[in-house]
Amino acid sequence: MSWIAEHTPERMVVRLGALFPHSAICVFDKTTGRARIVRKLFFFPRRMINVPLGDIVDFEVVEVGPPINSFDPRVVLRSGKRYYLSPAATLEETREVARQVRAFLGLPK
């Protein structure tokens, strides 16, 4: 599955997760200077994240080993606030999405 739904020099749209149990749609827009992240858990919408792009200091993959074996993307803001997002299908795909988002935002690798 292609996790990057749209990628232009001014805008990147990323769709993560699955329809059930959780998903996230991330829109990074350089034209407006904002990041908008819409998350759902068990079909219920969670609070939308709407922050300036300049407030994002990291987009990383948090890996937890056995017995949990999870690999969740995390957005870290300048204020220290962290938001966990839905992962892609595999660890490698999640790492690739994080790498592309960091490159788009101009964050260090």
C-alpha positions as CSV (number, residue, x, y, z in Angstrom):
1,M,0.0,0.0,0.0
2,S,1.2,3.5,-0.8
3,W,1.2,5.4,2.5
4,I,2.1,8.7,0.9
5,A,-1.2,9.8,-0.7
6,E,0.2,13.1,-2.1
7,H,3.7,14.5,-2.3
8,T,4.4,17.8,-4.0
9,P,7.0,20.4,-3.0
10,E,4.3,22.3,-1.1
11,R,2.2,19.6,0.4
12,M,2.4,16.0,1.7
13,V,-0.5,13.8,2.7
14,V,0.2,10.6,4.6
15,R,-2.4,7.9,5.4
16,L,-1.4,5.5,8.2
17,G,-3.0,2.6,9.9
18,A,-6.0,0.6,8.9
19,L,-9.7,1.3,8.9
20,F,-9.9,-0.8,12.1
21,P,-8.8,-0.4,14.9
22,H,-7.0,2.9,14.3
23,S,-5.9,5.2,11.6
24,A,-4.3,8.7,11.0
25,I,-4.3,11.1,8.1
26,C,-1.5,13.7,8.2
27,V,-1.5,16.8,6.0
28,F,1.7,18.8,6.0
29,D,1.1,22.0,4.0
30,K,3.9,24.5,3.5
31,T,1.5,27.0,1.8
32,T,-0.4,27.5,5.0
33,G,2.5,26.5,7.3
34,R,0.4,24.1,9.2
35,A,0.3,20.4,10.0
36,R,-3.2,18.8,10.4
37,I,-3.4,15.3,11.8
38,V,-6.8,13.5,12.0
39,R,-6.8,10.3,14.1
40,K,-9.5,7.7,14.7
41,L,-9.6,4.9,17.2
42,F,-12.3,2.2,16.8
43,F,-14.1,4.4,14.3
44,F,-14.3,7.3,16.8
45,P,-12.5,10.5,15.9
46,R,-9.9,11.7,18.3
47,R,-9.0,15.3,18.8
48,M,-7.5,16.8,15.7
49,I,-3.9,18.0,15.9
50,N,-3.5,21.4,14.1
51,V,0.0,22.9,14.7
52,P,2.4,25.1,12.8
53,L,5.0,23.2,10.8
54,G,7.8,25.1,12.7
55,D,6.6,23.6,16.0
56,I,7.4,20.1,14.8
57,V,10.9,19.2,16.0
58,D,10.8,15.4,15.2
59,F,8.9,12.7,13.4
60,E,10.2,9.4,14.7
61,V,9.4,5.8,15.0
62,V,9.1,4.4,18.5
63,E,10.0,0.7,18.6
64,V,9.1,-1.5,21.4
65,G,10.4,-5.1,21.4
66,P,8.9,-8.4,22.5
67,P,6.4,-9.2,23.8
68,I,4.6,-6.1,22.4
69,N,6.5,-5.7,19.1
70,S,5.1,-2.3,18.2
71,F,6.5,0.5,15.9
72,D,4.5,3.6,16.2
73,P,5.3,6.9,14.5
74,R,5.5,9.9,17.0
75,V,5.3,13.6,16.3
76,V,7.3,15.7,18.8
77,L,6.5,19.4,19.2
78,R,8.8,22.2,20.4
79,S,6.7,22.4,23.6
80,G,7.6,18.8,24.4
81,K,4.2,17.4,23.6
82,R,4.2,14.1,21.8
83,Y,1.5,12.6,19.7
84,Y,1.5,8.9,18.7
85,L,0.1,7.9,15.3
86,S,-0.9,4.7,13.7
87,P,1.9,2.7,12.1
88,A,2.2,1.5,8.5
89,A,1.9,-2.2,7.8
90,T,5.5,-3.1,8.6
91,L,8.4,-1.6,10.5
92,E,10.3,-0.9,7.3
93,E,7.4,0.9,5.7
94,T,6.9,2.9,8.9
95,R,10.6,3.9,8.9
96,E,10.3,4.9,5.3
97,V,7.3,7.1,5.9
98,A,9.1,8.8,8.8
99,R,12.2,9.4,6.7
100,Q,10.1,11.0,3.9
101,V,8.2,13.2,6.4
102,R,11.4,14.3,8.0
103,A,12.9,15.1,4.6
104,F,9.8,17.1,3.6
105,L,9.8,19.1,6.9
106,G,13.6,19.6,6.7
107,L,14.2,17.8,10.0
108,P,17.6,16.1,10.7
109,K,17.7,12.4,9.9
